[in-house]
Amino acid sequence: MVGRMSEGNDVSGSDFAEMEEGDNGVENEEIWHTQKAKHKRKKSKQRTESSVSEAEGETVKMTEFKIVLKFVKEDVSFGKWNPIKLTKEINSLVGKVKFVKILRDGSLLIICNDVRQNERALNVKRVLGENVRGRILDDKKYVRGVISGIPPDVPADEIKSNISGGKVVEAKRLKRNKNGERSDSFSIMLKFEEERLPDKVFVGYMSYDVRPFIPPPLRCFKCQKFGHVAAVCKGKQKCGRCAGDHENGKCEEGAPLKCCNCGGGHSSGFRGCVASKRAEEVQKIKVTTGITYAEGPDASQ
């Protein structure tokens, strides 16, 4: 049996803050003062070694080995598999693990017991007959921001290698829609290994203000509501064009446009829809305030 299996919202570093390595400052301070006590040197030394040992043990205890498995096929979710079969499959592939959780996007978080088990989980290629990809989930803090005014002919990788003012681990050129066609914009999305966005960065001598990156809200292509994806949807199938109880593209001839979310005469994907605008506002609030999906307002309402 797997130690624990649960289904819930997506996981970030902040969701597992309680499992990160804690601050050992108090123990280190105790070690420092103990070493200064000369009149009880032998006892002091024993206490110091004991404290160091305890600190090292605590570090090992707090280290988490996290792997996320995701199906290669976009429409396949771990949440739709028999939990008993899935448990047996995990035990067979990697052994009994510490914790398992189905994430918001339908992928599977596995917390392993040690490094070897972590490696086995990372190398899993198939689960229940389906191809999967594995990745390490680290506890580093990342924030994403945007800078604008970068000509489209400047490669994003060149920007990344010539930027200063923050630890940038990824740079990506954002797209824009113009006359129905997608093209490169003058904006670059930057991923920082930082807890907070810097106010500005430098590309060579040039300074650029950094603003928060607001990703588009999630919209389910099964029920058409906002805030989740089809892989984990438990709602009824709805057409994004006519709001009928069928898959997209299978409308009756002459069926008028109707939005599933507001009832208006447009498709559910129309950006001008009041429901879409509300979802964008909710997304902005969540990004700028740092609250989680569970804490924030419901984008589907």
C-alpha positions in Angstrom: 0.0 0.0 0.0 1.1 3.5 -0.7 1.6 5.5 2.5 -0.9 8.2 1.4 -2.7 9.1 -1.8 -4.7 12.2 -2.3 -6.2 14.2 -5.0 -6.2 18.0 -5.0 -4.8 21.2 -6.4 -1.6 21.6 -8.1 1.6 21.8 -6.1 4.2 24.5 -6.0 7.2 25.0 -3.8 5.1 27.1 -1.4 2.6 24.2 -1.0 5.3 22.1 0.5 7.0 24.8 2.5 6.6 22.7 5.6 8.8 20.0 4.1 11.7 22.3 3.2 14.9 22.3 5.2 14.3 24.4 8.2 16.5 27.1 9.8 19.1 25.6 12.1 20.3 29.0 13.3 19.3 28.2 16.9 21.3 25.0 16.9 24.3 26.7 15.3 24.2 29.4 17.9 24.1 26.8 20.7 27.2 25.2 19.1 29.0 28.5 18.9 28.4 29.4 22.6 29.2 25.8 23.8 32.6 26.0 22.0 33.4 29.2 24.0 32.9 27.6 27.4 36.5 26.7 28.4 35.9 25.4 32.0 33.9 22.4 30.8 35.7 21.7 27.6 35.1 17.9 27.5 31.4 18.1 28.2 31.2 21.1 25.8 32.8 19.1 23.0 30.4 16.2 23.5 27.4 18.5 23.4 28.8 20.2 20.3 29.2 16.9 18.5 25.7 15.8 19.6 24.2 19.1 18.3 26.0 18.7 15.0 24.7 15.2 14.7 21.2 16.3 15.5 21.4 19.1 13.0 22.6 16.7 10.3 19.9 14.2 11.1 17.3 17.0 10.9 18.6 18.0 7.5 18.3 14.4 6.2 14.8 14.1 7.7 13.6 17.3 6.1 15.0 16.4 2.6 12.2 15.4 0.3 12.7 13.4 -2.9 9.9 14.5 -5.2 9.1 13.3 -8.7 6.2 14.3 -11.0 5.0 11.8 -13.6 2.9 13.0 -16.5 1.3 11.1 -19.3 2.6 11.9 -22.8 -1.0 12.0 -24.2 -2.6 15.3 -23.2 -6.1 13.7 -22.6 -4.9 11.1 -20.1 -5.0 11.8 -16.4 -3.9 9.8 -13.4 -7.1 10.9 -11.7 -9.2 8.6 -13.9 -7.3 5.4 -13.1 -8.4 2.8 -10.6 -6.5 3.8 -7.4 -5.9 0.2 -6.3 -4.3 -0.7 -9.7 -2.3 2.6 -9.6 -1.1 1.8 -6.1 0.1 -1.7 -7.1 1.7 -0.3 -10.3 3.7 2.3 -8.2 4.8 -0.4 -5.7 5.9 -2.7 -8.6 7.8 0.1 -10.4 9.5 1.9 -7.6 8.6 0.2 -4.3 6.5 1.5 -1.4 6.8 5.3 -1.4 6.1 7.9 1.3 3.4 10.0 -0.4 1.4 10.2 -3.7 -0.9 13.0 -4.9 -2.8 13.6 -8.1 -2.1 17.1 -9.2 -4.4 19.7 -10.7 -3.2 19.0 -14.3 -3.7 15.2 -13.9 -0.1 14.4 -13.3 1.2 12.4 -10.3 3.4 13.6 -7.5 5.5 10.9 -5.9 7.5 11.6 -2.7 10.2 8.9 -2.4 12.0 7.5 0.6 15.6 8.0 -0.6 17.8 8.9 -3.5 17.8 5.4 -5.2 14.0 5.3 -5.2 13.9 8.8 -6.5 16.1 7.7 -9.4 13.8 4.7 -10.1 10.8 6.9 -10.2 12.4 9.5 -12.5 13.3 6.7 -15.0 9.8 5.3 -15.2 8.7 5.4 -18.8 5.3 3.6 -18.8 2.5 3.4 -16.2 -0.5 1.1 -16.7 0.4 0.7 -20.4 0.7 4.4 -21.1 3.9 6.4 -21.9 4.9 8.9 -19.2 7.5 11.6 -18.6 9.2 12.2 -15.3 10.7 15.3 -13.8 12.2 16.4 -10.5 10.2 18.8 -8.5 12.6 21.0 -6.6 11.9 23.4 -3.7 13.5 26.4 -5.3 11.5 29.6 -5.5 10.7 31.0 -8.9 8.9 34.1 -10.1 8.1 35.2 -13.6 8.2 38.7 -15.0 8.0 40.5 -18.4 10.2 43.1 -20.0 9.1 45.0 -23.1 10.8 46.9 -25.9 13.0 44.1 -27.1 13.0 43.9 -30.9 11.7 40.6 -32.3 14.9 39.9 -34.2 16.9 39.6 -30.9 16.9 35.9 -29.8 15.5 35.2 -26.3 18.6 33.1 -25.5 20.9 36.0 -26.3 18.8 38.2 -23.9 19.2 35.5 -21.2 23.0 35.3 -21.5 23.4 39.1 -21.4 21.0 40.1 -18.6 22.0 41.3 -15.1 20.0 42.4 -12.1 18.5 39.0 -11.2 19.2 35.3 -11.6 17.4 34.4 -14.8 17.0 30.7 -15.6 14.7 31.0 -18.6 13.8 33.6 -21.2 11.0 33.2 -23.7 9.6 35.5 -26.4 5.9 36.2 -26.0 3.5 36.0 -29.0 0.8 38.4 -30.1 -2.3 38.1 -32.3 -2.5 40.6 -35.1 -5.1 40.4 -37.8 -5.8 36.8 -36.8 -2.1 35.8 -37.1 0.3 35.0 -34.3 3.7 36.7 -34.4 6.6 37.6 -32.1 6.0 40.5 -29.8 8.4 43.0 -28.3 8.0 41.4 -24.9 10.2 38.7 -23.2 9.0 36.5 -20.3 11.8 36.0 -17.7 11.9 33.2 -15.1 13.9 34.2 -12.1 15.3 31.9 -9.4 14.3 34.5 -6.8 11.6 34.9 -4.1 10.6 38.4 -5.5 10.7 40.1 -8.8 13.4 42.7 -9.3 12.1 46.2 -10.1 14.4 46.3 -13.2 17.0 44.4 -15.1 19.8 45.4 -17.5 20.4 44.0 -20.9 23.9 45.3 -21.6 23.7 49.0 -20.6 20.0 49.3 -21.2 17.6 49.2 -18.3 14.1 47.6 -18.5 11.3 47.7 -15.9 10.0 44.3 -14.8 6.3 43.7 -14.4 4.6 40.5 -13.2 3.8 37.9 -15.8 0.1 37.1 -15.8 -0.6 33.8 -17.6 -3.9 33.4 -19.4 -6.6 31.7 -17.2 -7.1 27.9 -17.6 -10.2 26.9 -19.5 -11.5 23.4 -19.6 -12.2 22.1 -23.1 -14.7 19.5 -21.7 -17.1 21.6 -19.6 -15.8 25.0 -20.9 -15.5 26.5 -17.4 -12.4 28.3 -16.1 -9.9 27.3 -13.5 -9.1 23.7 -14.4 -8.2 21.5 -17.4 -10.1 18.6 -19.1 -7.7 16.0 -17.8 -9.1 16.5 -14.3 -12.6 17.6 -15.2 -15.5 16.0 -13.4 -18.2 18.0 -15.2 -20.4 17.2 -18.1 -19.3 17.5 -21.7 -20.2 20.8 -23.3 -19.7 22.2 -26.7 -17.7 25.4 -26.7 -19.6 26.7 -29.7 -23.3 26.1 -29.1 -23.2 25.0 -25.4 -24.9 21.7 -26.3 -24.3 18.5 -24.5 -21.8 17.1 -27.0 -18.2 17.5 -28.1 -16.9 20.5 -29.9 -17.7 20.5 -33.6 -20.7 18.2 -33.4 -23.4 20.9 -33.4 -26.7 20.5 -35.2 -26.8 22.3 -38.5 -27.8 25.9 -38.0 -27.2 25.8 -34.2 -26.5 29.4 -33.0 -23.5 30.4 -31.0 -24.0 30.3 -27.3 -21.6 30.6 -24.4 -21.6 28.0 -21.7 -20.5 30.5 -19.0 -22.6 33.6 -19.6 -25.3 32.4 -22.0 -24.3 35.1 -24.5 -24.4 34.8 -28.3 -20.8 33.9 -28.7 -18.5 31.0 -28.3 -17.1 30.0 -24.9 -13.6 31.0 -26.0 -14.5 34.6 -26.8 -12.1 36.9 -25.0 -14.7 39.6 -24.7 -17.0 37.4 -22.6 -17.7 38.7 -19.1 -16.8 35.3 -17.7 -13.5 35.4 -19.5 -12.7 38.9 -18.3 -13.6 37.8 -14.7 -11.2 34.8 -15.0 -8.5 37.1 -16.2 -9.0 39.5 -13.3 -9.0 36.5 -10.9 -5.7 35.3 -12.4 -4.2 38.8 -12.0 -5.2 38.9 -8.3 -3.7 35.5 -7.7 -0.4 36.4 -9.3 0.0 39.9 -7.8 -1.0 38.9 -4.3 0.7 35.5 -4.2 -2.3 33.6 -3.0 -3.0 30.0 -4.1 -5.9 28.8 -6.2 -7.5 27.3 -3.1 -7.4 30.7 -1.3 -8.4 32.9 -4.2 -11.8 33.7 -5.7 -13.4 31.1 -7.9 -12.8 31.9 -11.6 -15.5 29.6 -12.7 -18.3 31.6 -11.2 
